[in-house]
Amino acid sequence: MSSESTMSTPAGLALDTQGTLAGASDVPAPRRQHWAAVLAVAFSAAVFCTTEFMPVGLLRYIAQGLSVSEGAAGWMVSAPGLLAALAAPLVTVLAGRLDRRIVLWALGVLLVLANLTAALAPSFAVLVLGRVLFGVGLGGFWAIGAGIGSRLVEPAAAPKATSVIFAGVSVGMLVGGAAGAWIGEHWGWRAAFGLTTALSVAALLATLACLPPLRVTQRVKVASLWRIVATPAGRLGLLVMMIALIGQFAAYTYITPFLAHEVKLAGTLIPLVLFGYTLVGAAGNFVAGAFAGRAARATLMVAIAMIALPLGGLQAGVAHLVPVLLLLAVWGLGYGAMPVALQVWIDKVSEGAGEAGMALFVMNFQLSIALGAWAGGWLVDSAGIAHTLRVASGLVLAALLLLWRLAGRSDVPTPQV
């Protein structure tokens, strides 16, 4: 698509291929209207992430309530990841030229149905079905909605709008992991999904009220996805991303059982620890945002190292709470920073194919979550949590070494940032 091509909007504005707004008369629509839409999408992002990470704090309660192992309960995380990985490119391609506002509304309805199914599930199989529905909505939302902020404000405010939407991820992780564990401890896991159902309805109403028409003139094609994968830097970024995230979620999915069984932490304290982990992760998100644009490779390497090293040391420090908390803080900071650096990398190699790049990012991210949660569950059931942490640390370290060895080669150019 030429960089001069535009997409018309009913407000008399034009959308360039980067998704930014340029008025036909160079006068943007009222800022309040657009920022309300940005906040509505950010709220939806927070609810999607709350729903995604809620099971992390609920695994042991679901396992007890539905008589399954904690490893099997990990399908609550891996099933949505698999479906989201498939849905991200499919929704992007199949949506064609359909108004993105309508697509986001449909995905919001799917989120409500998925959470309601989980809250009322009479069996573990039905619960997983609800998570499958959620996975389809999750992949579609992030492929379409993650980059939509730049279409809702004037060009100068586009980075801020995008950061506001991605702040919803941090909020969702805070609410999902910590609140899930707290609600599960006091009122049970069904109450937790009742909360996400109510939040889903509120998010749908917000987007119905605030989103303006978001028409497009060119569809994303499969060839657009392949062009990104065909570049050496694109392949390297996606491979490093997958290996590191498999290690991350092989460990993080089972952090609640680790704290309960290995650290012997009281159930009432685990939500506070998860809250602290995610709060530090939110800080890592903003720190990475300040550096990744100028040095994507260095930022990514530091972030991955901050995940690998704490994972390797956690098991050694289980007898002492303070070292465990410090290692968790470093881990959280690194994980908060890593997705930002990865997104910058993929965005640079996408060369203007924004939705295609985001679809690949989401597909790879969610597939890695699914594989990591599955691998972690298998390891937890067969070898125990301690061995799971060691394997996870090794995977993340392998991603770091791969990035270090290959990113500087002349035939694997790094993104120019």
C-alpha positions in Angstrom: 0.0 0.0 0.0 1.4 3.4 -0.9 2.2 5.7 2.0 0.1 8.4 0.4 -3.1 6.3 0.2 -5.9 7.2 2.6 -9.1 5.8 4.1 -12.1 8.1 4.4 -14.0 8.6 7.6 -17.4 10.2 8.1 -16.0 13.0 10.1 -14.3 14.5 7.0 -10.9 13.1 8.1 -8.6 10.8 6.3 -6.7 7.8 7.7 -3.2 7.3 6.3 -1.7 3.9 6.0 -0.1 4.3 9.4 -3.5 4.6 10.9 -3.1 8.3 11.9 -5.8 10.9 11.4 -5.2 13.7 8.9 -8.1 16.1 8.4 -9.2 17.0 4.9 -9.0 20.6 6.2 -6.2 19.8 8.7 -8.6 20.4 11.6 -9.0 17.4 13.8 -12.4 16.4 15.3 -12.9 17.4 18.9 -10.3 15.7 21.1 -12.8 14.7 23.7 -14.7 12.4 21.4 -11.6 10.6 20.2 -10.1 10.2 23.7 -13.3 8.8 24.9 -12.9 6.1 22.2 -9.3 5.5 23.2 -10.3 5.0 26.8 -13.1 2.6 25.8 -10.6 0.5 23.8 -8.2 0.6 26.7 -10.9 -0.5 29.1 -11.7 -3.4 26.7 -8.0 -4.3 26.6 -8.0 -4.4 30.4 -11.0 -6.7 30.6 -9.5 -9.0 27.9 -6.3 -9.2 29.9 -8.1 -9.6 33.2 -10.0 -12.6 31.7 -6.8 -14.0 30.2 -4.8 -14.0 33.4 -7.6 -14.7 35.9 -7.0 -18.5 35.9 -3.4 -17.9 37.0 -4.6 -17.1 40.5 -7.5 -19.6 40.3 -5.8 -22.8 39.2 -5.7 -24.6 42.5 -9.3 -23.6 43.3 -10.5 -24.8 39.9 -8.5 -28.0 40.3 -10.1 -28.7 43.7 -13.6 -27.7 42.7 -13.8 -29.7 39.5 -11.5 -32.6 40.6 -8.7 -32.2 38.1 -5.0 -31.8 38.5 -3.3 -28.4 38.6 -1.5 -29.4 35.5 -4.7 -30.2 33.7 -6.2 -26.9 35.0 -3.4 -25.2 33.1 -5.6 -25.8 29.9 -7.5 -22.7 31.2 -4.5 -20.7 30.0 -3.2 -22.8 27.1 -6.6 -23.3 25.3 -7.3 -19.6 24.8 -3.7 -19.1 23.7 -4.0 -21.7 21.0 -7.3 -20.3 19.7 -6.0 -16.7 19.9 -2.9 -17.7 17.9 -5.2 -19.0 15.1 -7.8 -16.2 15.4 -5.3 -13.3 15.1 -4.4 -13.7 11.5 -7.8 -15.2 10.5 -9.9 -12.4 11.9 -7.5 -9.8 10.4 -7.8 -11.4 6.9 -11.5 -12.4 7.1 -12.5 -9.0 8.4 -11.6 -7.6 5.0 -12.8 -4.1 4.6 -15.5 -4.3 7.3 -15.7 -1.3 9.6 -13.3 -2.1 12.5 -15.9 -0.6 14.9 -18.3 -3.5 14.0 -15.5 -6.0 14.3 -14.7 -4.8 17.8 -18.3 -4.8 18.8 -18.7 -8.5 17.7 -15.5 -9.4 19.6 -17.0 -7.7 22.7 -20.1 -9.8 22.5 -18.0 -12.9 22.2 -16.1 -11.9 25.4 -19.4 -11.6 27.3 -20.5 -15.0 26.2 -17.2 -16.6 27.0 -17.1 -15.3 30.5 -20.7 -16.2 31.2 -20.0 -19.7 30.0 -17.1 -20.0 32.3 -19.0 -18.6 35.3 -21.8 -21.1 34.9 -19.8 -24.1 33.7 -21.1 -27.4 35.2 -17.9 -29.3 34.3 -14.3 -28.7 33.4 -15.0 -29.5 29.7 -17.6 -26.7 29.6 -15.2 -24.4 31.4 -12.5 -25.1 28.7 -15.2 -24.5 26.0 -15.8 -21.0 27.5 -12.0 -20.4 27.4 -11.9 -21.5 23.7 -14.6 -18.9 22.9 -12.5 -16.4 24.8 -9.4 -17.3 22.8 -11.1 -16.5 19.5 -12.1 -13.1 20.9 -8.7 -12.4 22.4 -6.8 -13.0 19.2 -9.2 -11.0 17.1 -9.2 -8.1 19.6 -5.4 -7.7 19.8 -4.9 -8.0 16.0 -7.6 -5.3 15.3 -7.7 -3.3 18.5 -4.1 -3.0 19.7 -3.1 -0.5 17.0 -6.5 1.3 16.7 -5.5 4.2 19.0 -3.6 6.0 16.3 -6.8 6.1 14.2 -8.7 7.9 17.0 -6.5 10.9 17.6 -4.5 13.4 15.6 -1.0 12.2 14.5 0.9 14.0 17.2 -1.0 12.2 19.9 -0.9 8.7 18.3 2.0 7.4 20.5 0.2 8.5 23.7 -3.1 6.9 22.5 -1.3 3.6 21.8 0.4 3.7 25.2 -2.9 4.3 26.9 -4.4 1.2 25.3 -1.4 -0.9 26.2 -1.6 0.4 29.8 -4.9 -1.6 29.8 -2.7 -4.8 29.6 -0.9 -3.9 32.8 -4.2 -3.1 34.5 -5.6 -6.4 33.3 -2.7 -8.4 34.6 -3.0 -6.6 37.9 -6.7 -7.4 38.3 -6.5 -10.8 36.7 -3.7 -12.5 38.6 -4.0 -10.8 42.0 -7.8 -10.4 42.1 -8.3 -13.9 40.8 -6.3 -15.4 43.7 -8.0 -13.1 46.2 -11.6 -13.8 45.0 -10.9 -17.5 44.7 -9.6 -17.6 48.3 -12.7 -15.8 49.7 -15.7 -16.4 47.4 -14.6 -19.2 44.9 -13.6 -19.3 41.3 -17.1 -18.9 39.9 -17.4 -15.4 41.6 -14.2 -14.4 39.8 -15.6 -15.3 36.4 -18.8 -13.5 37.5 -16.7 -10.4 37.9 -15.2 -10.7 34.5 -18.7 -11.2 33.0 -19.9 -7.9 34.5 -16.7 -6.1 33.3 -17.2 -7.6 29.8 -20.7 -6.1 29.6 -19.4 -2.7 30.8 -16.6 -2.8 28.2 -19.1 -3.7 25.4 -21.3 -0.8 26.4 -18.4 1.6 26.4 -17.3 0.7 22.9 -20.9 0.8 21.6 -21.2 4.4 23.0 -17.8 5.8 22.1 -16.3 4.2 19.0 -16.6 6.2 15.8 -16.8 4.5 12.4 -13.4 3.0 11.5 -13.6 2.1 7.8 -10.7 0.7 5.8 -10.2 0.5 2.0 -7.7 -2.3 1.7 -7.8 -5.7 3.2 -4.9 -7.5 4.9 -3.8 -10.4 2.7 -1.9 -13.6 3.6 0.9 -12.3 1.4 1.3 -9.3 3.8 1.9 -11.7 6.6 4.4 -13.8 4.6 6.5 -10.7 3.6 7.2 -10.1 7.3 8.2 -13.7 8.0 10.4 -13.7 4.9 12.8 -11.1 6.3 15.7 -12.4 8.4 15.0 -9.8 11.1 11.4 -10.8 11.2 12.1 -14.5 11.6 14.7 -13.8 14.3 12.3 -11.6 16.3 9.5 -14.1 16.1 11.8 -17.0 17.0 13.3 -15.2 20.0 9.9 -14.1 21.1 8.5 -17.7 21.0 11.3 -19.3 22.9 11.4 -16.6 25.6 7.6 -16.6 26.1 7.4 -20.4 26.3 9.8 -20.3 29.1 8.0 -17.3 30.7 4.6 -19.0 30.8 5.8 -22.4 31.6 6.9 -20.8 34.9 4.4 -18.0 35.4 1.3 -20.1 34.9 2.2 -22.1 37.9 3.5 -19.3 40.2 0.6 -19.7 42.6 1.3 -23.4 43.3 5.0 -22.5 43.6 4.3 -19.8 46.2 1.8 -22.1 48.1 3.7 -25.4 48.1 7.4 -24.5 47.8 7.6 -21.1 49.5 4.8 -22.1 52.0 3.2 -18.7 51.6 -0.2 -18.2 53.2 -3.1 -18.2 50.7 -4.1 -14.7 51.9 -0.6 -13.3 51.0 -0.3 -14.8 47.5 -2.6 -12.2 45.9 -0.4 -9.4 47.3 2.7 -11.0 45.8 1.0 -11.4 42.4 -0.1 -7.7 42.7 3.4 -6.6 43.4 4.8 -8.7 40.5 2.4 -7.1 38.0 2.8 -3.6 39.4 6.6 -3.9 38.9 5.8 -5.3 35.4 3.8 -2.2 34.6 6.8 -0.1 35.5 8.9 -2.3 33.2 6.4 -1.5 30.4 7.0 2.2 30.7 10.7 1.9 31.2 11.1 -0.2 28.0 8.9 2.3 26.2 11.5 5.0 26.9 14.4 3.0 25.5 13.1 0.5 23.0 12.5 3.1 20.2 16.1 4.0 20.3 17.7 0.6 21.1 15.3 -2.3 20.5 17.9 -5.0 20.6 19.6 -3.8 23.8 16.3 -3.3 25.5 15.1 -6.8 24.5 18.4 -8.4 25.7 18.2 -6.7 29.1 14.6 -7.7 29.5 15.1 -11.3 28.6 18.1 -11.5 31.0 16.0 -10.1 33.8 13.6 -13.0 33.3 16.1 -15.8 32.9 18.3 -15.1 35.9 15.6 -14.9 38.6 13.9 -18.0 37.2 17.2 -19.8 37.7 17.6 -18.6 41.3 14.0 -18.9 42.6 14.2 -22.5 43.7 17.5 -21.9 45.6 15.9 -19.2 47.7 12.6 -20.8 48.7 13.7 -21.0 52.3 13.9 -17.3 52.6 11.0 -15.0 51.7 12.9 -11.8 51.0 15.2 -13.2 48.3 12.2 -14.8 46.6 10.3 -11.5 46.6 13.4 -9.7 45.2 13.8 -12.2 42.4 10.1 -12.0 41.6 10.4 -8.2 41.4 13.3 -8.5 38.9 11.4 -11.1 36.9 8.3 -8.9 36.8 10.3 -5.9 35.6 11.9 -7.9 32.8 8.6 -9.4 31.7 6.9 -6.0 31.7 9.7 -4.7 29.4 10.0 -7.6 27.0 6.7 -7.3 25.1 7.3 -3.6 24.4 10.7 -4.3 22.9 9.4 -7.2 20.9 6.5 -5.1 19.5 8.9 -2.3 18.5 11.1 -5.0 16.7 8.1 -6.5 14.8 6.7 -3.0 14.0 10.0 -1.9 12.4 10.3 -5.0 10.2 6.6 -4.7 9.2 7.5 -1.6 7.1 4.0 0.0 7.3 1.9 -3.2 7.3 0.6 -2.4 10.7 -2.3 -4.8 11.0 -0.3 -7.7 9.4 2.6 -7.1 11.8 0.2 -7.0 14.8 -1.5 -10.2 13.7 1.8 -12.0 13.6 2.8 -10.5 16.9 -0.5 -11.7 18.6 -0.4 -15.1 16.9 3.1 -15.8 18.0 2.5 -14.4 21.5 -0.6 -16.4 22.1 0.8 -19.6 20.6 3.8 -19.2 22.9 1.5 -18.7 26.0 -0.4 -21.9 25.0 2.8 -24.0 24.5 4.4 -22.6 27.7 1.3 -23.3 29.8 1.0 -26.8 28.4 4.7 -27.6 28.8 4.7 -26.2 32.3 1.6 -28.3 33.2 3.3 -31.5 31.9 6.5 -30.7 33.8 4.7 -29.8 37.0 2.7 -33.1 36.9 5.7 -35.3 35.9 8.7 -33.7 37.6 7.5 -31.0 40.0 7.6 -27.2 40.1 11.3 -26.9 40.9 12.3 -28.7 37.7 9.8 -26.7 35.8 11.5 -23.5 36.9 14.9 -24.8 35.8 13.7 -25.7 32.4 11.9 -22.4 32.0 15.1 -20.5 32.9 17.0 -22.6 30.4 14.6 -21.7 27.6 14.7 -18.0 28.3 18.5 -18.1 28.5 18.5 -19.9 25.1 16.5 -17.0 23.6 18.9 -14.5 25.0 21.9 -16.4 23.5 20.2 -16.7 20.1 19.5 -13.0 20.0 23.1 -12.2 21.0 24.7 -14.5 18.5 22.5 -13.8 15.5 21.2 -10.2 15.8 24.6 -8.7 14.9 25.2 -10.9 11.8 25.3 -9.1 8.5 22.7 -11.4 7.0 20.3 -10.9 9.9 19.9 -7.1 10.0 18.3 -5.7 13.2 15.5 -3.2 12.9 16.6 0.4 12.3 15.3 2.3 15.3 
